[in-house]
Amino acid sequence: MRHNAFGRKLGRTTAHRLAMFRNQLASLMENERIVTTLPKAKELRPIAEKVVTQSKRGTVHARRLVGRWLLSRDLIKKVFDEIAPRF
């Protein structure tokens, strides 16, 4: 039984899966569109939504929280200055 279990493993270890989502999220924020498989997209969507929601706040703490997922400062700046105001 899968009580209280969520998320797909996608045939990867935890570290590999998180690294893959970081890379996909960075590509998504940089290019604003990516091509991927449906299960990966379904797992990436909540992460991307949380990043955009945090970036709408615009605080320093929000930048640090977004920095957990996006490692590039230029990309964080783009998310806060260009992407978040659209939403």
C-alpha positions as CSV (number, residue, x, y, z in Angstrom):
1,M,0.0,0.0,0.0
2,R,1.1,3.5,-0.8
3,H,-0.5,5.4,2.0
4,N,0.9,8.9,2.4
5,A,3.5,8.3,-0.3
6,F,3.8,10.9,-3.0
7,G,6.0,11.7,-6.0
8,R,7.5,9.5,-8.7
9,K,11.0,8.1,-8.4
10,L,11.5,8.1,-12.2
11,G,14.0,5.3,-11.9
12,R,16.7,7.5,-10.3
13,T,18.3,7.9,-6.9
14,T,17.2,10.8,-4.7
15,A,20.3,12.8,-5.4
16,H,20.0,12.3,-9.2
17,R,16.4,13.1,-9.2
18,L,16.8,16.4,-7.3
19,A,19.8,17.4,-9.5
20,M,17.6,16.6,-12.6
21,F,14.8,18.8,-11.3
22,R,17.3,21.6,-10.5
23,N,18.6,21.5,-14.1
24,Q,15.1,21.3,-15.6
25,L,13.9,24.2,-13.4
26,A,16.9,26.3,-14.5
27,S,16.2,25.5,-18.1
28,L,12.6,26.3,-17.7
29,M,13.3,29.7,-16.0
30,E,16.0,30.6,-18.6
31,N,14.1,29.6,-21.7
32,E,10.6,29.8,-20.3
33,R,9.7,26.6,-22.2
34,I,11.2,23.1,-22.2
35,V,10.5,19.7,-23.8
36,T,10.4,16.8,-21.4
37,T,8.4,13.7,-20.7
38,L,4.9,14.0,-19.1
39,P,5.9,12.3,-15.7
40,K,8.9,14.6,-15.3
41,A,6.8,17.6,-16.2
42,K,4.1,16.6,-13.7
43,E,6.8,16.4,-10.9
44,L,8.5,19.6,-12.0
45,R,5.3,21.7,-12.0
46,P,4.8,22.0,-8.2
47,I,8.5,23.0,-7.7
48,A,8.3,25.7,-10.4
49,E,5.0,27.0,-9.0
50,K,6.6,27.3,-5.5
51,V,9.6,29.1,-6.9
52,V,7.4,31.6,-8.8
53,T,5.2,32.1,-5.7
54,Q,8.2,32.8,-3.5
55,S,9.6,35.2,-6.1
56,K,6.4,37.2,-6.1
57,R,7.1,38.1,-2.5
58,G,10.3,39.8,-3.4
59,T,12.0,39.6,0.0
60,V,15.5,38.7,0.8
61,H,14.3,35.5,2.5
62,A,12.3,34.6,-0.6
63,R,15.5,35.0,-2.7
64,R,17.3,32.7,-0.4
65,L,14.6,30.1,-0.6
66,V,14.6,30.3,-4.4
67,G,18.4,30.0,-4.3
68,R,17.9,26.5,-2.9
69,W,16.5,25.5,-6.3
70,L,18.2,27.9,-8.7
71,L,22.0,28.1,-8.2
72,S,22.7,31.0,-10.7
73,R,22.4,34.5,-9.3
74,D,21.6,35.8,-12.8
75,L,18.8,33.3,-13.1
76,I,17.4,34.3,-9.6
77,K,17.5,37.9,-10.7
78,K,15.6,37.1,-13.9
79,V,12.9,35.2,-12.0
80,F,12.4,38.0,-9.5
81,D,12.6,40.9,-12.1
82,E,10.9,39.5,-15.2
83,I,9.0,36.3,-14.5
84,A,7.3,36.9,-11.1
85,P,5.7,40.3,-12.1
86,R,3.9,38.5,-14.9
87,F,2.0,36.4,-12.4
